[in-house]
Structure formats: structure tokens, C-alpha cells
Amino acid sequence: MIADRPIIGIAFMLGFCVFAPMGDAAAKSIALATPLLVLLLARYLVQWLLPLPLILFSGRDMKMTRKMVRIILARSVVHIAGVAVMFTAYRYLPLADALAIAFVYPFIMLVMGRFFLGEQVGVRRLGACTVGFLGTLLIIQPSFAAVGAPALLPLLVAFLFAFLVLLTRQIAKDYDPVCLQSASGFASALILLAAWAATRHLQIFDLQFIIPTADQARTLILVGIFGTLAHLGMTYAVRFAPSATLAPMQYVELPVATALGWMIFNELPNGLAALGILITILSGLAVIYFEHQALTRTAPG
């Protein structure tokens, strides 16, 4: 077992917060014209293949116990569901809006970490989460009345992603994160192919296997690369830090998504949104400061 090193975990989570919105933006750009099956299959095939050279050349051991196999399969199902729902939400909602609504998930993760993993949830961490969430309300003021039923989709993503992080926490300390990415990508691709084989007669657009154009193929590869890097960052993050520590840091993803939405989709934040971005960043920095103070107090000598 690897001991917790919160600062390292936070650094990897920051990497996740950069790469995840980049992958989401790439997916959003072709979400309407590409079947969901093709989006997901490309995403997981790249996740399977991209780490393989590193695994082979570094001699990493991909052997796993039956418990690990069960957790990987469970993670794959949860992750497929979460990504599928979020990619669907991007067809109806701006990038930052969808993420802002989904960001009830850190509260869910804090509660699940406390009751399922016995992790300690301090007042300062909870306070940072609360401040960060208030920042998200200023970045994008999500109105369920304005966007209708699709606004409920990111709420489902919030529950699924919180569960995914906790499942990852169960295996991340005992299995190499690079091998975990490849194994998860392979398992997810097999699950998707089985789902396609079982449903291809239904003639539903999102379940069809349509060969992408050259431009779509390049974008799909980017979706896979950014998604793999993000997932790897998250896996390393939970390997080194408890979910309660990492939860507030997730809010850094929102300013990144807002910036990408502005640059790519012309979704320009207003003055309140700019204030929310500042509050979100400061709440994340507060977590880093609290962790540094805690490490200083517990350091020997």
C-alpha cells in the first residue's frame, strides 16, 4: 500500500482538471454528427492502446486478482454510463453549463467518502467545497426552467462520477495506474462492442457503427488522448490523496471549461461568471494551503 501524499494527489487532480475539459470540448464539437457508440468506442480504444508501449517497454505487470477484475469491470460500466450521459448533455447544453450543473458531485463524493471509506471530512475542506460551489453558481447560473429536461443529465453524471472516484480509490493503491488505464479501456471497448452486437438491429442512430470522416477521426483521436490523460491524472490523484481532499480541487475544471467554451464555442462569461472563476480558483488554492499546513504540523522534528 502507498501512503497518502496529498500535495502530489492535488497536482495530478489539477492535470485532470485541464485535460478533461479539453476532451469534453473535442467531443462536443462532433457530438451532433457522430453516433454515441462511435464516440465512446474511439474514446476507449485510444485509452487501451495509448499506454501499451509504455507498459511493454517498462515491463509493468498487468496481472490482477479476481477482486481487481471485478472492480475494473464495475468501473468500466460506471465510466461508460457517465461519459455517455455527459456527451449527450453536450448536445443540449453549453460546455460550462453542463459542468456547472454536474458540480454538485463533490458534495456527493465527500458524503460517500465519509460513509463508505471512513475518510475524515474536516470543516475547512467542507468550507472550501461550499465556497467553490458558490463560485460555480456565479460562473454559470444554471436554470432548470430555462434549459428543460436535459439539465437533469449532468446531475446523473455527478452521481456516477462520484461513484467512479470511490471505485478507483479502492484499486489505485494496489494496481499500477498506467496498467489500469489500458485494462479499463480494453474492458470498456469489449462492453461497447457487445452492446453494439446486441442492439444493432434496432436502427437507432446513437447505436450505429458509422465510419467517421477524416476530420471526425482526428477529433475522435483527440477525445481519446485527452480522456486518457485526464483519467490517468485522476487515478494517480486518488492513489495519493483521499477523495475528501481532492473534491474541492475539481472546481478548477470549471474555469478551464469556461475558457474553452469561450474560445471554441463563443460562450463568453459575463461579469458574475468572471467573479465566480476567481472564487473557484481561490477555493482550490485554499485546499492546497490547508494540506501544506497539515503536512507541516505532522512532519517529524
Secondary structure, DSSP 8 states (H G I E B T S, - for coil): -----HHHHHHHHHHHHHHHHHHHHHHHHHTTTS-HHHHHHHHHHHHHHTTHHHHHHHT------HHHHHHHHHHHHHHHHHHHHHHHHTTTS-HHHHHHHHTTHHHHHHHHHHHHS-----HHHHHHHHHHHHHHHHHS---HHHH-GGGGHHHHHHHHHHHHHHHHHHHHTTS-HHHHHHHHHHHHHHHHHHHHHHHGGG--GGG------HHHHHHHHHHHHHHHHHHHHHHHHHHHS-HHHHGGGGGGHHHHHHHHHHHHH-----HHHHHHHHHHHHHHHHHHHHHHHHHHHHS--
